[in-house]
Amino acid sequence: MPVGQHKSRKNHRLFRIVISISLFAVFLTSCTKHPEQQAESKFNQASLGEVLFHDVNLSLNRQQSCATCHNPQHGFIDNRTDSNGMRLATSLGTDGSSLGDRNAPTASYAAFSPEFRIEKHPRFNSQQPDYEGYVGGQFLDGREKDLAGQAGGPPLNPVEMQMPDKQSVVERIKENPFYVEKFKEFYGDSIFEDNNLAYTAMTKAIAEFEKTEKFSPFDSKYDRVLRGEEQFSFKELSGKSLFFSQQFTNCATCHQSKPNGHAQETFSNYEYHNIGVPANMKLEAQLGREVKDKGLLNNPLVAGKEHLAKFKVPTLRNIAVTGPYMHNGVFQDLKTVIEFYDHFLIGSQHQINPETGEKWLEPEVPLTVALEELKDGRKLKPMQVEQMVCFLRTLTDKKYEHLIEEKGIKCSD
């Protein structure tokens, strides 16, 4: 038997074992629920999506899944590290050598990003005028309008999962009788007669999984305080006051989409901005080329140089555990990010990048930097920076709180 065929059958047997374990887990979960909840515990499209999300067989060499770059145990980001123990700025492909040129954003709360469109909306706790422009979509440039569209990208991306075409992905799905059974059950007996329809069915299932509470539990300390279950420490409360203040910071200009105290605030209004992020020189060296990401202009629906290097405002949910930060992963520490924002203000004390010990580099693309928004605020003292970090840590989902690293900043009273 050829080596490749032996490996394929071995992987296939292993995958069937994984499927059996998944189904057994679903069964156990349903047994622990009240009768009125058991109907919701049956294996459904979201359950199928969860299995697909973790399936390495959907990559060319059967080594990478969606969960590789969006690890459910680490805030749905790529937590892989380099030889020095530092998280990779961008993700490796399934071949172990291809390197992307964008940091993989968290998939947490991605379901709340609206479909890509132009809209006008007010800004909360901000002195800035109403925003009118592009919002939403998936990926940092919004090029896919919804979760299903996003899910269809990585399997075919030549530097990610590297499958050559949709048919090849569908053939991998058809290898497993369990998939065949469930696809026909959920999408009709003729689903595999059209590869495009079968591929779309796969993306819809993954999207349903991403809409579940596993991605968006709203159970952080911030949420628990809103519900009256806990209280903020002094540092956390001070950071919260700074975050939502119209007088001190401009955070809420872009990181608030609902009135104060709303139970489903995702801490992003999904606008697009160039915030003057410098080039990641280490990444450029690894790629062997200069990287000037066009941002929003990579979206085929967008034209005009005024949109160059603008990126979607990310959610701040789980921000304390989902570094590195910025579209190119140039910053490793959350404190660095806050000092970076602050350095735009006249008289700011934070003129040195604490990670390099040198002055901040110039923006990678200076033409479209949102200076009006960036300069709307007051400079922060070092203690206020710490208070901001402490508040942002409270946005961490309960299951990830153990991942928070103090890094010299203690937030409890």
Buried (B, 14 or more C-beta within 10 A) or exposed (E): EEEEEEEBEEBBEEBBEBBEEBBEEBEEEBEEEEEEEEEEBEBBBBBBBBBBBBBBBBBBBBBBBBBBBBBBEBBBBBBBEEEEEEBBBBBBBBBEEBBBBBBBBBBBBBBBBBEBEEEEBEBBBBEBEEBEBBBBBBBBBBBBBBBBBBBBBBBBBEBBBBBEEBEBBBBBBEBBEBBBEBBBBBBEEEBBEEBEBBBBBBBBBBBBBBBBEBBBBBBBBBBBBBEEEEEBBEBBBBBBBBBBBBEBBBBBBBBBBEEEEEEEBBBBBBBBBBBBBBBBBBBBEBBEEEBEBBBBBBBEBBEEEEBBBBBBBBBBBBBBBBBBBBBBBBBBBBBBBBBBBBBBBEEBBBEEBEBEEEEBBEBBBEEBBBBEBBEBBBBBEEEBBBBBBBBBBBBBBEBBBEBBEEEEBEBEE
